[in-house]
Amino acid sequence: MTNTTAGTFLDPRPRAAELRDRVADLMNRDGRPVIIAMCNQKGGVGKTTHTINLAGALAEHGLRVLIVDCDPQGNATTAFKVKRPNPAGFTQSTAVLEVLDAHPLVVQTQVPNIQLLPASIDMALLSSGLRDTGMGLTLYRRMLEPFHGEVDVILLDMRPALDTDTDAQTAAADFAIINVDVDEWAMEGVRLQIAQHKKIMKLVDRDDFDVLGLIIGRVTKPMGAFDREVYDVLRQHPTIPLLGEVPIRSADLKEARHEGLPVVQFRPRCDTAGFFRDIAANAGLVKAA
């Protein structure tokens, strides 16, 4: 691996503007999409909600988005009212492990610029299958290569784990967005996630991977003193920029999900839609309005 001073792992305080410039450079490449791992090994932090609604904000700007539902629970799949593939047939796991074209699995959602690669229950065994191949870290990247030139952004909605499947998904990505909530274990979760990223990139001999930022989800206000302390620490993380926060807006998000839509398309003038537009802009994926 090249010894460089660039990147989240070696530069202790990367500037958000520099990361946005990197995103812009990658967005201007011919053909290859920007691939983002939406991650946290801790569950219940809003990863799927953030993935779906970030996709909606990107689609509003005309970007072509592919969401890859990497979680065998399939919450992104069901949120878009998409039927899960039969685990006895051709699935995402089959495409990954056998290096097959995943295009037949891709479903067009109700939003013209958003497509979905659905999850299926057999993905619960994907980690062991990837380990058996002996080259598991390369296989998600290989599966996604045929989508180059067809989409602008690929969002990987990852399950809450640090395992071979999530490692392979991270190895396929250009960036990560770490999703957190206001919880006493949040900072430890971020630390573990970054350490795993560093380990993966060493194994695949890459020095071009970065954490784009944090999204703080499920924020409730007013807060008690303890939650306020955790919240302030997250907002002022020493190495990772804050992309935005998503206060709890149960009506907006639940009603949008019930209709199989991101909130930007379902209720475009609500403040919840604005939160995701801000996140997309702060990440450098679109220009701020």
Secondary structure, DSSP 4 states (H G I P E B T S, - for coil): ----S-STTTSSS--HHHHHHHHHHHHTSSSPPEEEEEE-SSSSS-HHHHHHHHHHHHHHTT--EEEEE--TT-HHHHHTTPPPPPTTSS-HHHHHHTT---GGG-EE-SSTTEEEE---GGGGGHHHHHHHHS-GGGHHHHHHGGGBTTBSEEEEE--S--SHHHHHHHHT-SEEEEEEES-TTHHHHHHHHHHHHHHHHHHTT----EEEEEEEEEE-SS--HHHHHHHHHHHT-SSS-EEEEEE--HHHHHHHHHTT--HHHHSTTSHHHHHHHHHHHHTTSS---
